[in-house]
């Protein structure tokens, strides 16, 4: 991969740069996974139903989906650093609000605000990667960032589960606010990477025209939908497993953190494999293997659940395979979507992220509607999203321009 010193003397070393960008990418898994072990406790303390409790995740995904459509164009218009600083500040404000929420309805509102600010970090981080590395080396850079990011979903539920032994779930949001302060400090290590001559001028019409230009590119739409659908399936897993594991299978919050972390270890391992082989094999071919595998695994999960033979070890094994395969989908789908749009990298990353978290919001809503206390809704929704990703792959990405 091209070193950062070859691109701009103002940039930190590649290790530091990708570490900082990986930190920005951690915001979503840290903000969702750390409080997952406390969902049941929160539900009882605030007097809410299981379906309403799951909506705290759905509203977070909704905020992430909507906010990226705003931050992406702002990053193309005003550069990368100022919009990201504003987003981090809003994230800290929303996180503090979550810590003091006195009802599940207030929690939903603050989770939306938290996500509205927090989504500036990953969407602008992706645009920075496109600025620095270009289309050729972006897939490998994204893979390395995802390896850094994978620390959060491994450690966050373990920390959250252990903290519940000694303190309230409210303290977890205090820790997330500190995370926001650390992200703000890390931002000041980065120079502005958005070239002034490449910035997109104009107001809402220019933003709409930029999105319309992207949506007319079938390659962009194919990568966006295929990757986004797998993202939706993974957020179905994130949203559904806390209540399935802890209330249906009666797993303790601490053991839930272990089971959750094991799956992320699998994803991180495959992501590392992807970072080493993507230059030789190509992002499209690796992504195709991952999507086909996810469709098969979730179909098996759905069948076993509906036949009533999905014991806890069976579910854990199948979900481990699914999350591991995701490790060769996410980075390649984002890199493929952004490859042909250097002057619209912010808007492209925003649209990709918005669709991803839009699927995440839909996943939470579907689980709430279909909730019957069993693992069936979880398996069914995951299978549906995985099949949608396969359809997008087969119909829109049959002749990718940058896959070879």
VEXLOVO-539708 format. One line per field, with one value per residue (C-alpha): residue number from 0; z, y, x; residue in three letters. Coordinates in steps of 0.1 Angstrom, whole numbers, plus 5000, padded with zeros to 4 digits. Layout:
% residues N
i = NUM | ...
up = Z | ...
north = Y | ...
east = X | ...
aa = ALA | ...
//
This chain:
% residues 404
i = 0 | 1 | 2 | 3 | 4 | 5 | 6 | 7 | 8 | 9 | 10 | 11 | 12 | 13 | 14 | 15 | 16 | 17 | 18 | 19 | 20 | 21 | 22 | 23 | 24 | 25 | 26 | 27 | 28 | 29 | 30 | 31 | 32 | 33 | 34 | 35 | 36 | 37 | 38 | 39 | 40 | 41 | 42 | 43 | 44 | 45 | 46 | 47 | 48 | 49 | 50 | 51 | 52 | 53 | 54 | 55 | 56 | 57 | 58 | 59 | 60 | 61 | 62 | 63 | 64 | 65 | 66 | 67 | 68 | 69 | 70 | 71 | 72 | 73 | 74 | 75 | 76 | 77 | 78 | 79 | 80 | 81 | 82 | 83 | 84 | 85 | 86 | 87 | 88 | 89 | 90 | 91 | 92 | 93 | 94 | 95 | 96 | 97 | 98 | 99 | 100 | 101 | 102 | 103 | 104 | 105 | 106 | 107 | 108 | 109 | 110 | 111 | 112 | 113 | 114 | 115 | 116 | 117 | 118 | 119 | 120 | 121 | 122 | 123 | 124 | 125 | 126 | 127 | 128 | 129 | 130 | 131 | 132 | 133 | 134 | 135 | 136 | 137 | 138 | 139 | 140 | 141 | 142 | 143 | 144 | 145 | 146 | 147 | 148 | 149 | 150 | 151 | 152 | 153 | 154 | 155 | 156 | 157 | 158 | 159 | 160 | 161 | 162 | 163 | 164 | 165 | 166 | 167 | 168 | 169 | 170 | 171 | 172 | 173 | 174 | 175 | 176 | 177 | 178 | 179 | 180 | 181 | 182 | 183 | 184 | 185 | 186 | 187 | 188 | 189 | 190 | 191 | 192 | 193 | 194 | 195 | 196 | 197 | 198 | 199 | 200 | 201 | 202 | 203 | 204 | 205 | 206 | 207 | 208 | 209 | 210 | 211 | 212 | 213 | 214 | 215 | 216 | 217 | 218 | 219 | 220 | 221 | 222 | 223 | 224 | 225 | 226 | 227 | 228 | 229 | 230 | 231 | 232 | 233 | 234 | 235 | 236 | 237 | 238 | 239 | 240 | 241 | 242 | 243 | 244 | 245 | 246 | 247 | 248 | 249 | 250 | 251 | 252 | 253 | 254 | 255 | 256 | 257 | 258 | 259 | 260 | 261 | 262 | 263 | 264 | 265 | 266 | 267 | 268 | 269 | 270 | 271 | 272 | 273 | 274 | 275 | 276 | 277 | 278 | 279 | 280 | 281 | 282 | 283 | 284 | 285 | 286 | 287 | 288 | 289 | 290 | 291 | 292 | 293 | 294 | 295 | 296 | 297 | 298 | 299 | 300 | 301 | 302 | 303 | 304 | 305 | 306 | 307 | 308 | 309 | 310 | 311 | 312 | 313 | 314 | 315 | 316 | 317 | 318 | 319 | 320 | 321 | 322 | 323 | 324 | 325 | 326 | 327 | 328 | 329 | 330 | 331 | 332 | 333 | 334 | 335 | 336 | 337 | 338 | 339 | 340 | 341 | 342 | 343 | 344 | 345 | 346 | 347 | 348 | 349 | 350 | 351 | 352 | 353 | 354 | 355 | 356 | 357 | 358 | 359 | 360 | 361 | 362 | 363 | 364 | 365 | 366 | 367 | 368 | 369 | 370 | 371 | 372 | 373 | 374 | 375 | 376 | 377 | 378 | 379 | 380 | 381 | 382 | 383 | 384 | 385 | 386 | 387 | 388 | 389 | 390 | 391 | 392 | 393 | 394 | 395 | 396 | 397 | 398 | 399 | 400 | 401 | 402 | 403
up = 5000 | 4993 | 5024 | 5037 | 5036 | 4998 | 4996 | 5020 | 5045 | 5068 | 5074 | 5103 | 5097 | 5081 | 5113 | 5132 | 5104 | 5101 | 5139 | 5142 | 5114 | 5129 | 5161 | 5143 | 5128 | 5163 | 5172 | 5160 | 5176 | 5208 | 5211 | 5205 | 5218 | 5252 | 5265 | 5250 | 5282 | 5301 | 5279 | 5301 | 5332 | 5315 | 5303 | 5339 | 5354 | 5329 | 5328 | 5291 | 5269 | 5250 | 5217 | 5230 | 5244 | 5210 | 5195 | 5214 | 5189 | 5159 | 5167 | 5169 | 5134 | 5122 | 5134 | 5118 | 5085 | 5084 | 5097 | 5072 | 5044 | 5060 | 5071 | 5038 | 5016 | 5044 | 5043 | 5005 | 5008 | 5039 | 5042 | 5065 | 5099 | 5108 | 5101 | 5120 | 5150 | 5150 | 5148 | 5177 | 5199 | 5191 | 5199 | 5233 | 5241 | 5231 | 5250 | 5282 | 5276 | 5274 | 5308 | 5324 | 5305 | 5329 | 5304 | 5274 | 5253 | 5263 | 5258 | 5222 | 5216 | 5231 | 5212 | 5180 | 5189 | 5198 | 5165 | 5146 | 5157 | 5159 | 5123 | 5112 | 5123 | 5101 | 5070 | 5070 | 5079 | 5048 | 5027 | 5041 | 5031 | 4995 | 4996 | 5008 | 4991 | 4960 | 4944 | 4940 | 4977 | 4995 | 5000 | 5019 | 5039 | 5048 | 5059 | 5082 | 5096 | 5102 | 5121 | 5144 | 5146 | 5155 | 5189 | 5199 | 5194 | 5211 | 5241 | 5245 | 5255 | 5278 | 5295 | 5296 | 5311 | 5338 | 5347 | 5354 | 5383 | 5401 | 5387 | 5367 | 5330 | 5331 | 5338 | 5304 | 5287 | 5307 | 5294 | 5258 | 5264 | 5274 | 5241 | 5223 | 5241 | 5230 | 5194 | 5195 | 5207 | 5180 | 5153 | 5160 | 5148 | 5113 | 5087 | 5062 | 5033 | 5013 | 4985 | 4982 | 4944 | 4946 | 4971 | 4960 | 4960 | 4962 | 4985 | 4987 | 4949 | 4945 | 4972 | 4955 | 4921 | 4937 | 4951 | 4918 | 4900 | 4923 | 4921 | 4883 | 4886 | 4887 | 4900 | 4930 | 4936 | 4934 | 4959 | 4982 | 4983 | 4985 | 5013 | 5030 | 5031 | 5048 | 5072 | 5079 | 5086 | 5110 | 5128 | 5131 | 5149 | 5171 | 5179 | 5184 | 5202 | 5236 | 5243 | 5225 | 5244 | 5278 | 5279 | 5257 | 5264 | 5299 | 5293 | 5319 | 5308 | 5313 | 5292 | 5266 | 5263 | 5257 | 5230 | 5213 | 5214 | 5199 | 5168 | 5164 | 5167 | 5137 | 5117 | 5126 | 5115 | 5081 | 5077 | 5082 | 5055 | 5032 | 5038 | 5027 | 4997 | 4982 | 4961 | 4945 | 4942 | 4939 | 4961 | 4939 | 4940 | 4977 | 4983 | 4961 | 4982 | 5014 | 5002 | 4989 | 5021 | 5042 | 5022 | 5028 | 5065 | 5073 | 5053 | 5074 | 5105 | 5094 | 5087 | 5120 | 5140 | 5123 | 5127 | 5164 | 5165 | 5169 | 5203 | 5217 | 5204 | 5169 | 5168 | 5182 | 5155 | 5126 | 5138 | 5142 | 5105 | 5094 | 5113 | 5101 | 5064 | 5069 | 5073 | 5035 | 5026 | 5044 | 5033 | 4997 | 4993 | 5005 | 4985 | 4954 | 4959 | 4964 | 4937 | 4908 | 4927 | 4940 | 4940 | 4957 | 4982 | 5011 | 4995 | 4983 | 5018 | 5032 | 5009 | 5015 | 5052 | 5052 | 5033 | 5058 | 5088 | 5071 | 5068 | 5105 | 5114 | 5093 | 5111 | 5145 | 5133 | 5118 | 5149 | 5170 | 5148 | 5145 | 5181 | 5197 | 5223 | 5201 | 5178 | 5147 | 5139 | 5143 | 5119 | 5094 | 5091 | 5088 | 5060 | 5042 | 5042 | 5031 | 5002 | 4992 | 4992 | 4969 | 4945 | 4943 | 4937 | 4909 | 4892 | 4895 | 4899 | 4871 | 4852 | 4878 | 4863 | 4891 | 4902 | 4881
north = 5000 | 5035 | 5051 | 5083 | 5100 | 5096 | 5113 | 5143 | 5153 | 5167 | 5133 | 5112 | 5078 | 5052 | 5032 | 5063 | 5075 | 5042 | 5038 | 5072 | 5064 | 5030 | 5048 | 5069 | 5037 | 5023 | 5047 | 5026 | 4992 | 5009 | 5028 | 4997 | 4968 | 4982 | 4986 | 4954 | 4934 | 4960 | 4959 | 4936 | 4955 | 4988 | 4974 | 4964 | 4997 | 5019 | 4997 | 4990 | 4960 | 4939 | 4954 | 4990 | 4983 | 4970 | 5004 | 5021 | 5003 | 5011 | 5048 | 5048 | 5032 | 5057 | 5086 | 5071 | 5066 | 5101 | 5119 | 5106 | 5121 | 5155 | 5150 | 5136 | 5166 | 5190 | 5172 | 5177 | 5213 | 5225 | 5199 | 5169 | 5183 | 5210 | 5188 | 5159 | 5181 | 5193 | 5158 | 5146 | 5174 | 5165 | 5128 | 5137 | 5158 | 5130 | 5104 | 5125 | 5127 | 5089 | 5086 | 5107 | 5094 | 5086 | 5067 | 5045 | 5072 | 5098 | 5072 | 5067 | 5105 | 5108 | 5077 | 5094 | 5126 | 5105 | 5087 | 5119 | 5133 | 5101 | 5091 | 5120 | 5100 | 5069 | 5086 | 5113 | 5087 | 5067 | 5099 | 5106 | 5071 | 5078 | 5112 | 5096 | 5062 | 5066 | 5037 | 5013 | 5009 | 5018 | 4982 | 4972 | 5005 | 4998 | 4963 | 4975 | 5001 | 4974 | 4954 | 4983 | 4988 | 4952 | 4958 | 4977 | 4949 | 4924 | 4945 | 4966 | 4939 | 4924 | 4957 | 4964 | 4929 | 4932 | 4967 | 4956 | 4936 | 4968 | 4997 | 5009 | 5008 | 5046 | 5046 | 5028 | 5059 | 5080 | 5059 | 5064 | 5102 | 5099 | 5079 | 5110 | 5133 | 5109 | 5110 | 5148 | 5148 | 5124 | 5145 | 5173 | 5149 | 5149 | 5175 | 5185 | 5160 | 5174 | 5193 | 5229 | 5226 | 5194 | 5207 | 5207 | 5241 | 5248 | 5242 | 5216 | 5214 | 5206 | 5179 | 5164 | 5164 | 5147 | 5119 | 5116 | 5112 | 5084 | 5066 | 5065 | 5044 | 5008 | 4997 | 5021 | 5010 | 4973 | 4976 | 4998 | 4974 | 4942 | 4955 | 4973 | 4942 | 4921 | 4951 | 4948 | 4911 | 4917 | 4944 | 4920 | 4898 | 4927 | 4938 | 4903 | 4882 | 4900 | 4891 | 4857 | 4847 | 4862 | 4857 | 4826 | 4807 | 4822 | 4832 | 4855 | 4891 | 4881 | 4850 | 4869 | 4892 | 4862 | 4848 | 4881 | 4887 | 4852 | 4861 | 4894 | 4875 | 4854 | 4885 | 4902 | 4871 | 4870 | 4908 | 4903 | 4876 | 4900 | 4928 | 4904 | 4888 | 4916 | 4929 | 4895 | 4882 | 4915 | 4930 | 4918 | 4881 | 4880 | 4898 | 4873 | 4844 | 4862 | 4870 | 4835 | 4820 | 4843 | 4834 | 4797 | 4800 | 4821 | 4798 | 4768 | 4789 | 4797 | 4761 | 4748 | 4774 | 4768 | 4730 | 4736 | 4721 | 4753 | 4747 | 4773 | 4756 | 4754 | 4791 | 4801 | 4781 | 4794 | 4830 | 4827 | 4816 | 4845 | 4872 | 4857 | 4859 | 4895 | 4902 | 4899 | 4919 | 4952 | 4967 | 4955 | 4968 | 5002 | 5004 | 4993 | 5018 | 5048 | 5037 | 5058 | 5089 | 5108 | 5143 | 5129 | 5107 | 5123 | 5120 | 5085 | 5073 | 5091 | 5073 | 5039 | 5044 | 5057 | 5026 | 5004 | 5019 | 5022 | 4985 | 4984 | 5005 | 4982 | 4952 | 4966 | 4974 | 4939 | 4922 | 4944 | 4935 | 4898 | 4893 | 4862 | 4855 | 4828 | 4829 | 4826 | 4864 | 4868 | 4839 | 4849 | 4885 | 4877 | 4852 | 4877 | 4904 | 4879 | 4867 | 4904 | 4909 | 4878 | 4892 | 4925 | 4907 | 4886 | 4913 | 4945 | 4934 | 4908 | 4929 | 4951 | 4976 | 4975 | 4939 | 4924
east = 5000 | 5012 | 5027 | 5012 | 5046 | 5045 | 5011 | 5014 | 5041 | 5014 | 4998 | 5009 | 5025 | 5002 | 4999 | 4988 | 4965 | 4947 | 4946 | 4928 | 4904 | 4897 | 4889 | 4863 | 4849 | 4844 | 4817 | 4788 | 4798 | 4810 | 4777 | 4755 | 4775 | 4786 | 4751 | 4737 | 4743 | 4723 | 4692 | 4673 | 4681 | 4673 | 4640 | 4629 | 4642 | 4624 | 4593 | 4592 | 4583 | 4609 | 4597 | 4600 | 4635 | 4647 | 4635 | 4664 | 4687 | 4663 | 4663 | 4701 | 4702 | 4677 | 4698 | 4729 | 4710 | 4696 | 4727 | 4751 | 4731 | 4738 | 4774 | 4787 | 4777 | 4790 | 4823 | 4825 | 4815 | 4835 | 4863 | 4866 | 4877 | 4851 | 4820 | 4836 | 4843 | 4807 | 4795 | 4816 | 4804 | 4767 | 4776 | 4789 | 4758 | 4735 | 4754 | 4752 | 4714 | 4712 | 4729 | 4702 | 4671 | 4642 | 4620 | 4624 | 4608 | 4634 | 4661 | 4649 | 4652 | 4687 | 4698 | 4687 | 4706 | 4737 | 4736 | 4729 | 4763 | 4782 | 4776 | 4799 | 4829 | 4827 | 4813 | 4840 | 4866 | 4857 | 4859 | 4894 | 4905 | 4893 | 4912 | 4945 | 4946 | 4925 | 4905 | 4934 | 4945 | 4912 | 4900 | 4931 | 4930 | 4894 | 4903 | 4930 | 4906 | 4880 | 4906 | 4911 | 4874 | 4868 | 4884 | 4852 | 4826 | 4849 | 4857 | 4826 | 4801 | 4826 | 4831 | 4794 | 4786 | 4813 | 4803 | 4768 | 4782 | 4793 | 4773 | 4743 | 4739 | 4739 | 4776 | 4781 | 4769 | 4794 | 4822 | 4809 | 4809 | 4846 | 4851 | 4837 | 4862 | 4891 | 4878 | 4878 | 4914 | 4924 | 4909 | 4935 | 4962 | 4948 | 4953 | 4926 | 4926 | 4896 | 4913 | 4899 | 4896 | 4876 | 4849 | 4813 | 4797 | 4760 | 4730 | 4703 | 4700 | 4736 | 4734 | 4704 | 4722 | 4752 | 4731 | 4712 | 4745 | 4756 | 4722 | 4725 | 4757 | 4746 | 4780 | 4777 | 4741 | 4750 | 4779 | 4757 | 4727 | 4747 | 4769 | 4740 | 4718 | 4745 | 4749 | 4712 | 4715 | 4744 | 4724 | 4695 | 4720 | 4731 | 4695 | 4680 | 4706 | 4706 | 4670 | 4672 | 4703 | 4695 | 4657 | 4651 | 4682 | 4688 | 4724 | 4739 | 4750 | 4786 | 4785 | 4765 | 4795 | 4818 | 4796 | 4793 | 4830 | 4838 | 4818 | 4837 | 4870 | 4860 | 4851 | 4884 | 4903 | 4886 | 4891 | 4928 | 4928 | 4909 | 4935 | 4963 | 4946 | 4924 | 4952 | 4956 | 4921 | 4901 | 4874 | 4845 | 4855 | 4861 | 4828 | 4810 | 4823 | 4812 | 4777 | 4770 | 4783 | 4761 | 4730 | 4737 | 4745 | 4714 | 4692 | 4704 | 4698 | 4663 | 4655 | 4668 | 4650 | 4616 | 4621 | 4627 | 4662 | 4681 | 4698 | 4721 | 4753 | 4738 | 4729 | 4763 | 4781 | 4760 | 4761 | 4799 | 4801 | 4779 | 4798 | 4831 | 4820 | 4810 | 4847 | 4852 | 4821 | 4821 | 4854 | 4852 | 4816 | 4825 | 4857 | 4839 | 4811 | 4835 | 4860 | 4847 | 4836 | 4866 | 4850 | 4819 | 4836 | 4817 | 4783 | 4791 | 4802 | 4771 | 4747 | 4764 | 4763 | 4727 | 4715 | 4734 | 4719 | 4685 | 4686 | 4696 | 4666 | 4643 | 4658 | 4649 | 4614 | 4609 | 4621 | 4597 | 4567 | 4576 | 4587 | 4572 | 4599 | 4616 | 4646 | 4624 | 4622 | 4659 | 4667 | 4640 | 4650 | 4687 | 4679 | 4658 | 4686 | 4712 | 4691 | 4685 | 4723 | 4727 | 4700 | 4718 | 4751 | 4737 | 4716 | 4737 | 4773 | 4777 | 4803 | 4821 | 4845 | 4870 | 4868 | 4895
aa = UNK | UNK | UNK | UNK | UNK | UNK | UNK | UNK | UNK | UNK | UNK | UNK | UNK | UNK | UNK | UNK | UNK | UNK | UNK | UNK | UNK | UNK | UNK | UNK | UNK | UNK | UNK | UNK | UNK | UNK | UNK | UNK | UNK | UNK | UNK | UNK | UNK | UNK | UNK | UNK | UNK | UNK | UNK | UNK | UNK | UNK | UNK | UNK | UNK | UNK | UNK | UNK | UNK | UNK | UNK | UNK | UNK | UNK | UNK | UNK | UNK | UNK | UNK | UNK | UNK | UNK | UNK | UNK | UNK | UNK | UNK | UNK | UNK | UNK | UNK | UNK | UNK | UNK | UNK | UNK | UNK | UNK | UNK | UNK | UNK | UNK | UNK | UNK | UNK | UNK | UNK | UNK | UNK | UNK | UNK | UNK | UNK | UNK | UNK | UNK | UNK | UNK | UNK | UNK | UNK | UNK | UNK | UNK | UNK | UNK | UNK | UNK | UNK | UNK | UNK | UNK | UNK | UNK | UNK | UNK | UNK | UNK | UNK | UNK | UNK | UNK | UNK | UNK | UNK | UNK | UNK | UNK | UNK | UNK | UNK | UNK | UNK | UNK | UNK | UNK | UNK | UNK | UNK | UNK | UNK | UNK | UNK | UNK | UNK | UNK | UNK | UNK | UNK | UNK | UNK | UNK | UNK | UNK | UNK | UNK | UNK | UNK | UNK | UNK | UNK | UNK | UNK | UNK | UNK | UNK | UNK | UNK | UNK | UNK | UNK | UNK | UNK | UNK | UNK | UNK | UNK | UNK | UNK | UNK | UNK | UNK | UNK | UNK | UNK | UNK | UNK | UNK | UNK | UNK | UNK | UNK | UNK | UNK | UNK | UNK | UNK | UNK | UNK | UNK | UNK | UNK | UNK | UNK | UNK | UNK | UNK | UNK | UNK | UNK | UNK | UNK | UNK | UNK | UNK | UNK | UNK | UNK | UNK | UNK | UNK | UNK | UNK | UNK | UNK | UNK | UNK | UNK | UNK | UNK | UNK | UNK | UNK | UNK | UNK | UNK | UNK | UNK | UNK | UNK | UNK | UNK | UNK | UNK | UNK | UNK | UNK | UNK | UNK | UNK | UNK | UNK | UNK | UNK | UNK | UNK | UNK | UNK | UNK | UNK | UNK | UNK | UNK | UNK | UNK | UNK | UNK | UNK | UNK | UNK | UNK | UNK | UNK | UNK | UNK | UNK | UNK | UNK | UNK | UNK | UNK | UNK | UNK | UNK | UNK | UNK | UNK | UNK | UNK | UNK | UNK | UNK | UNK | UNK | UNK | UNK | UNK | UNK | UNK | UNK | UNK | UNK | UNK | UNK | UNK | UNK | UNK | UNK | UNK | UNK | UNK | UNK | UNK | UNK | UNK | UNK | UNK | UNK | UNK | UNK | UNK | UNK | UNK | UNK | UNK | UNK | UNK | UNK | UNK | UNK | UNK | UNK | UNK | UNK | UNK | UNK | UNK | UNK | UNK | UNK | UNK | UNK | UNK | UNK | UNK | UNK | UNK | UNK | UNK | UNK | UNK | UNK | UNK | UNK | UNK | UNK | UNK | UNK | UNK | UNK | UNK | UNK | UNK | UNK | UNK | UNK | UNK | UNK | UNK | UNK | UNK | UNK | UNK | UNK | UNK | UNK | UNK | UNK | UNK | UNK | UNK | UNK | UNK | UNK | UNK | UNK | UNK | UNK | UNK | UNK | UNK | UNK | UNK | UNK | UNK | UNK | UNK | UNK | UNK | UNK
//
